[in-house]
Amino acid sequence: MELHEKWNLTPQEMELISLLPHHIAIQVAGADGVINPEETTPYKVYRNLMSNNPNDSALVDMCKLSLDRSERGINEADLLTSYLNDNALLDEDGLYYKKVLVVDHFLRVLNLFDDFNKDIIKEYVFNLGMDTAYSYGVPESPMDDSEADELRKLFKWLEIDTDKYFDKKNREKFFAYLNGE
């Protein structure tokens, strides 16, 4: 059985939703105008850890799909650009409206999952976004204001309950899940 069939998605929907963590990481890392190598580390670490998670969840399958692409040398940014082109989401300058992509495409597919899978994916991108924002910066203020603004927009558009995920007990539970415990 193909992964998309397992989750009752089309192949295009499965590929798109598997690109959500990459999109979040790149948008947050690039919010200040520069993507430092340290800012891509959380994405790779999260993906690798979740790929080895023994649980049967859509998130684990998304990460396995992403890791497989990486091992095959398939560039996720190119896949996302191809998706934008195929769906006429780029303007004449090669730009797109982030909100349209996030709300009308990523969130639409995310909402096709059951509550457990939807919630764990949201929790994953929340923690990934936060760790990406905090991964590089000056010690007194590791998260740049532009990164914080980007996170607020992305979390709002994805309907992420930040209060829920900021809770210490929930964060500990998530990191245990991330580590396969």
N, C-alpha and C positions, 0 to 999 in steps of 0.2 A: 504494500500500500504506500502510495506517495504521501509525503507530509501534508500537502494541501488537502488531499482527500481525508486524511485523518482528522483534520480540523474543519472540514466542510467549507473549504475555501477554493477559489480558482487558483491555478498556478501563479497568476499575476498578483492576486491578493496575498498569497503566502510570501512571494518574493518581496512585495512592498512592505508588509508588516515586519519582515526580517531586517529591513533597512532602517526601521524606526530608531533603534539604539544608535546606529551610525550617524543618522541625521541629528539626533539630539546632541551627541558628543561633538560633532563638527560645528554645529550652530553655537553651542556654548563656548567651545574652545576658540572659535573665530569671532566671537562677539566684540572683542577688543581690537580687532583688526589684524591680529597675529595668532597663528596656531603654532605654539611651541611644542617640541617633541614630547615634553613631559605631560602635556595636556591630552595626548592620545593614549597614554598608558592606561588610565582607568578603563577605557573602552576595551582594550585588548585583554586586560586582566579579568574584567567582568565576563567577557565573552568566553574566555578560556575556562574560567571556573564553572560557569553555568553549562558549558558544553559537556563537562564531566559530571554534572549533577545526575544522580540516578533516578530522579523523579520524572514521571511522565507528564510533562506540561508543555503547552504551546511555547512558552519562553525557552525551555531547554531545546526544543526543536528549532526555534528561530536562531538561537546561538550556534547550534550545530550546523545549520545551513550557512550562516555567516562565516564560521570557521572554515568550512569546506571551501567556500569561495576564496577565502584568503590563501588557503593551502594550494589552490589551483591557480593563483595569481590573477583572480578576477577582482577588479577594482570596484568597490561598492559605490564610490562617487560616480563612476561611469554608469553603473546600473541606475542610479537615481537620476542622473541627467538623461539617460535614455527614457526612463519612465516619464520624466517631465516633457520630453520631446514627443513621445508617443501619445500623450494625453493633452497636447497643445497647452501646456502650462507655462511655457516660456514666452516672454514677449520678444519684440524685435531686437532688444538689446541683450537677450540671453538671460534675463532676470525673471524671477517668479515671485508670486506672493506667498510668503511662508505660511500665512494663516490659511490660505486656500489648500495648500498641500497638507498641512497638519489636520485641519478640521474636516475638510471634504474627502480626504483620501486616507490618511493614517487613522484618524479617529473612527471613520466609517468602518474600516476593516477591524479595528480593535473592538468595536461594539458588536461584532459578529461572534465573539467568543463568549463562553459562559462566564459567570461572575468570578470564579476562582482564577481562571486564566487571564481575564481582563485585569483583575486587581494585581496579580503578580507581575504582569508586564508593566503596569503603571508604576508599581513600587520599584521595579528594576530601573526604569528610565528616570524616575525621581532620584534615586541614589546615584545612578551613573551621572546624571546632570550635575548633582551637587559635588560629587568627587572630581568631576572634570573641572568645574569652576574653581575648586579649592586646590587643584593640582599644581598650579604655577602662579606666582605672584610675589609681591613683597610680603615679608613676614608679618608686618603689622596689619595688613589688609590683603589676604591671599585671594579673595574673590573681588574681581574688578566690578565696578558699578554696572558696566555694560553687560557683563556676564549675568549679574543678578537680574537685570532687566530682561534679558533674553530668557532666563529660567522662568521668571514670573509669567511671561507671555506664553511660553511653551506649556507650562503646567496648567495655565488657565484654559488654553485651547484644547488640551488633552483631558480636561475635566479631572485633574489630579487633586485630591484632597491633601494639601501639603501639611495641614495640622496632624492628620492621621499618620503620615509617614515621618514627621519630625519627632514623634513620640519615641522616647528612648527604648521602650520595650519592643515596639514594632521594628525599630532599626536593628536591634539585637537579633530579633527573630528573622528578619530579612537576611542579615549577614550570615546567620547559621544556615539558612536555606541556600544562599549563594555558595557557601562552602560545602554543600552536600550533607549537612548534618541533619 
